[in-house]
Amino acid sequence: FAAQRHVLTYMEDAVSQLLENREDISQYGIARFFTEYFNSVRQGTHILFREFSFVQATPHNRASFLRTFWRCFRTVGKNGGKYSSICCYLLTAQEYHCLLQLLCPDFPMELTQKAARIVLMDDAMDCLMSFSDFLFAFQIQFYYSEFLESVAAIYQDLLAGKNPNTVIVPTSSSGQHRQRQPPNDCSPLDGVETSLFYQCLESLCDRSKYSCPPSALVKEMLSSAQRLTFYGFLMALAKDQGINRALGALPDKGDLFLDPAMDQELEKLVAQVSGLSVSGPTSSSGDTANLPVRNSPRINSPWKPLHHRRKMDAESEGSNEETDSSEN
C-alpha cells in the first residue's frame, strides 16, 4: 500500500520542507505542520508553485496539477473571449505555457508543445487552440507521458515492418529481414494495422511500471478502425470520455466550465470585497447598486502625441474672439 500510494515520496518531501522552514514551523509545532502538509496532499493543493520534478513525481501529483490548472483557468474557455463569434478564448501553445508556468515556474515547454501537437497535428505551432481542446490533449500527454514515449517507439517499429514484441536473433536471414521495406499500404500517411498495434499496447500495459490507460477502454476505442496513425491515436485518447473518467482529474467535456465549489468561493470573495468598498450614492439599477460612485474631476491624459500637443498650443494662441465665443 505504501509503495502504491507513494507514501515514502511524501514523507521525504515533508521532512525536507520541515528542515527548510524549521524556524517558522517551530512557532506552531511539528505535529500541526505534518497535519497541514498531508491535508494539502489530500486536497491536491500541495503541488502549487512547486518544482516540476515534484509535480510529476506521482500519479496523484499529476492529477492534482491537472485539476488545479482546470479550476484556475477554466474561465479562459467561457464566453466573451478574443473571438466572440466562437464564444471562447483561443490561445497559442506559448500562451498556454505561460499559464502553466504560473502554477509551476519551471514547467518544460517541450510538454506543452507535445500537447499542442496532438491538437494541431502538422499545423504551425503558433496556431490558436480552444481551452477544452488543449486541456484534454495536455491531460493525456502529461499524465501518460512515459507510456506515450513507449507507444511512439512501438509505432515506429511497426511502420518499419518490425514486430516490437519479437526478439530477432542476429543470423544471416535476419539481416535480410531488417532491410525489407514495408509494403506500400504501410506508409506513414496510412498508419499501421489497428489489431497488431493494440496487441503491442496490451503487452506494454501488462509490463509497464508507469501509468497506462485501461486496456479495455483502449480496445473499445480502437475497435472501429482498421488502421490508424500515431497522432490519430493520441487524438482519440484525448477525446475519449471513458479514459477521462478513469483518470479522474477532469470533469466530462460538457461540464468543463462548471465548478460550483469554486464559484461559491468566488462569490464569497466578491462579497468580502464589496463589503470593504466605500459606500456611495446608489443607483436605481440593481446591477450597480453595490458599486461605489466617485465624482472626480475629469483629467485629460498627459500621454498625447507630440504633434497633437503642438496643434493644441497653436490653437490656444489664436484670436481671443474665438476663445470668448467658445466660453460663452
C-alpha positions, -999 to 999 in steps of 0.1 A, spaced: 0 0 0 28 24 9 45 19 -24 13 21 -44 4 54 -27 39 68 -29 39 74 9 77 75 11 78 103 -16 55 125 5 73 117 38 107 126 23 92 158 9 75 167 42 108 162 61 126 183 35 100 211 39 103 208 77 140 212 77 139 241 52 114 261 72 122 248 108 124 283 122 88 293 111 74 258 119 88 258 155 63 286 163 33 264 159 47 228 163 58 199 141 25 179 146 5 208 132 29 210 102 25 174 93 -13 176 97 -15 206 73 10 191 49 -9 158 44 -42 177 43 -29 196 14 -18 164 -3 -53 150 2 -69 182 -12 -44 184 -41 -31 218 -33 4 206 -23 17 210 -59 11 247 -62 42 267 -72 64 236 -67 92 225 -89 84 203 -119 103 173 -106 79 172 -77 48 180 -97 54 149 -119 67 126 -92 35 107 -86 2 100 -104 -16 118 -76 6 149 -81 -1 148 -118 -38 145 -114 -38 173 -88 -19 196 -111 -44 189 -140 -73 196 -117 -57 228 -104 -49 240 -139 -85 234 -149 -100 252 -119 -77 282 -121 -81 288 -158 -115 273 -168 -128 308 -174 -105 311 -204 -129 289 -222 -161 308 -213 -179 334 -234 -165 368 -242 -131 359 -254 -109 373 -281 -132 359 -308 -168 365 -297 -182 347 -328 -169 314 -314 -176 324 -278 -143 314 -262 -107 324 -258 -83 309 -283 -46 309 -273 -13 297 -287 9 270 -272 32 297 -259 3 314 -241 -9 282 -226 27 275 -214 27 309 -197 -5 298 -178 12 265 -168 42 284 -155 20 305 -132 15 272 -113 49 256 -119 76 281 -128 100 256 -144 73 236 -163 91 225 -196 80 239 -229 85 205 -246 55 190 -228 33 220 -238 44 216 -274 37 179 -275 2 185 -262 -3 212 -288 9 189 -315 -19 165 -306 -45 192 -313 -28 209 -343 -13 177 -360 11 191 -386 -2 227 -384 20 255 -374 27 256 -336 16 292 -334 -20 283 -344 -48 291 -319 -65 264 -298 -96 264 -276 -91 257 -239 -110 224 -239 -90 210 -269 -57 219 -253 -67 208 -218 -78 172 -228 -47 168 -250 -25 181 -223 -40 157 -198 -31 127 -219 4 140 -227 12 150 -191 -3 121 -172 7 93 -196 40 108 -208 62 77 -202 35 55 -218 33 77 -249 71 76 -253 70 38 -255 39 39 -278 58 62 -302 87 37 -303 63 8 -310 46 28 -337 79 35 -355 88 -2 -353 55 -12 -369 60 13 -396 94 -2 -404 79 -37 -406 92 -49 -373 73 -67 -345 81 -49 -313 72 -79 -292 96 -102 -311 133 -106 -303 152 -110 -336 182 -133 -333 211 -118 -354 215 -145 -381 222 -144 -418 185 -143 -426 177 -115 -400 198 -91 -420 175 -95 -450 145 -91 -427 158 -57 -414 165 -45 -449 130 -53 -461 109 -22 -468 74 -20 -455 47 -26 -482 31 4 -499 -1 2 -478 20 8 -446 31 43 -455 32 68 -426 1 85 -441 -19 53 -438 -7 44 -404 -5 8 -390 -28 -21 -386 -50 -14 -356 -52 -50 -343 -14 -55 -343 -10 -21 -328 -34 -30 -299 -16 -63 -293 16 -44 -287 -1 -18 -265 -17 -46 -244 17 -62 -239 32 -28 -230 5 -21 -204 10 -55 -188 47 -50 -182 49 -12 -177 56 3 -143 42 37 -154 6 48 -156 -13 35 -186 -48 39 -198 -71 9 -191 -66 -17 -218 -103 -25 -221 -111 12 -229 -83 14 -254 -95 -18 -271 -131 -4 -273 -118 30 -286 -98 13 -314 -124 -13 -323 -140 8 -351 -108 15 -371 -88 -9 -392 -57 14 -395 -46 44 -375 -17 69 -373 2 78 -341 -14 113 -338 -48 98 -347 -43 75 -317 -33 104 -294 -63 125 -305 -86 95 -299 -72 92 -264 -77 129 -257 -113 128 -269 -124 95 -252 -146 104 -222 -142 69 -207 -105 73 -204 -110 108 -190 -134 94 -163 -109 66 -155 -82 91 -149 -105 111 -127 -88 145 -128 -112 165 -151 -149 165 -155 -167 155 -187 -164 179 -216 -200 191 -211 -193 201 -175 -158 215 -181 -169 251 -173 -189 242 -143 -174 243 -108 -200 251 -82 -175 249 -53 -151 273 -69 -180 296 -79 -191 297 -43 -157 307 -31 -155 334 -58 -189 348 -47 -177 349 -11 -146 367 -21 -166 392 -42 -189 398 -12 -160 405 11 -145 429 -14 -179 447 -18 -182 450 20 -149 467 21 -157 492 -6 -166 528 2 -204 532 1 -218 559 -21 -250 571 -38 -269 541 -50 -284 537 -84 -319 525 -92 -304 497 -112 -298 465 -93 -266 458 -112 -248 489 -100 -264 493 -65 -233 479 -47 -207 498 -67 -192 529 -51 -197 561 -70 -169 587 -71 -174 621 -86 -139 632 -95 -130 660 -119 -121 648 -154 -84 649 -160 -70 648 -195 -44 622 -202 -9 637 -204 1 610 -229 -7 627 -262 13 626 -294 38 655 -298 21 667 -330 -12 668 -312 2 689 -284 17 714 -309 -16 716 -326 -33 724 -293 -7 750 -285 -12 767 -319 -49 768 -314 -46 783 -280 -26 812 -295 -54 821 -319 -77 851 -317 -93 860 -283 -126 864 -301 -128 827 -309 -119 819 -273 -145 842 -259 -172 827 -281 -163 792 -272 -165 800 -235 -200 815 -239 
